[in-house]
Amino acid sequence: MSKTFAEKHNPGAPRLAKVSAGRSWTTFKHFCELIKVEHTIFALPFALSGLLLAREQMPSPVLYFWTTLAFAGARAAAMSLNRVIDGEIDRKNERTSGRAIPQGKISKNHAIVFAIFAFFIMILAASQLPSICLKLSPIAVVWLSLYSFTKRFTWLCHFALGIALGGAALGGWLAAGGSLKSEAVWILVLAVSTWVSGFDIIYACLDYQFDRQEKLFSLPAVFGIKKALTISSALHVVTVLSLIYLGNFLKLGSAYAIGIALATAALLFEHSLVRPHDLSKANAAFFNMNGLVSILVFSAILIDRYLSQFPH
């Protein structure tokens, strides 16, 4: 096989190209780890649920695209800043010391630049949606930039995160042209916010000793693991009741009812996995069950909306 011009005059070029490609792929993986791409499954389905519920007609592919892009930008920015803000805490914590920033795989400056770029993408996408999305984007930027500081001074930090992800559902609703005056959107926001706050409390139990040592204000560190898990359960009761009420309020059908029943079963199973003196399955409860809850609720809404397009 004949050599290319580059290979004849620079024999090391192919090897350098492979090394460069390898480094680029490694950097890409580090940034994916930085923003926990796999955790997108928690909130994106609810953002799209808001999009579906705001009106009876199915959203167009273009609307799906800009809504998803806006959400992706917002989430990437928030997670990047969270890792920057918590960089020193993560370095001290054995559970999180292997993350990209504590390990020096990504610098704080690069993470900040990435966050600024992600916010730019969010605002660009918002500009393609109803004007209210762009008008409210500064509030989203401020909230997503600052919520990570809350655990330094209040145990309400879990609710700050819950509100942040509840805002994703609100954003989806507004993207579809829904009104802020509608009771339905606030029921949905309540359901998402309490769901997220509840599972974040479970996750925080893993850092109970560390948070107390560092005087961080997670709910388990302040009130103890047993009370924290009780509060988490209560929040998820509110989640289920809100979703049931939402279905009745919007007159959703049997597909939605079945989906909510399955999601409720998943939440019950999640809480059966964690005990005050046994948190060995907390990670499974956090990721597997909550990912399932999100998918079930979104699927129920999607199927219900699809079926509603056909006359009975």
Buried (B, 14 or more C-beta within 10 A) or exposed (E): EEEEEEEEEEEEBEEEEEEEEEEEEEBEEBBEBBBBBEBBBBBBBBBBBBBBBBEEEBBEEEBBEBBBBBBBBBBBBBBBBBBBBBBEBBBEBEEBEEBBBBEEBBEEEBBBEBBEBBBEBBBBBBEBBBEBBBEBBEEBBEBBBEBBBBBBEBBBBBBBBBBBBBBBBBBBBBBBBBEEEBEBBBBBBBBBBBBBBBBBBBBBBBBBEBBBEBEBBBBBBBBBBEEBBBBBBEBBBBBBBBBBBBBEEBEBBEBBBBBBBBBBBBBEBBBEBBBBEEBEBBEEBBBBBBBBBBBBBBBBBBBBBEEBEEEE
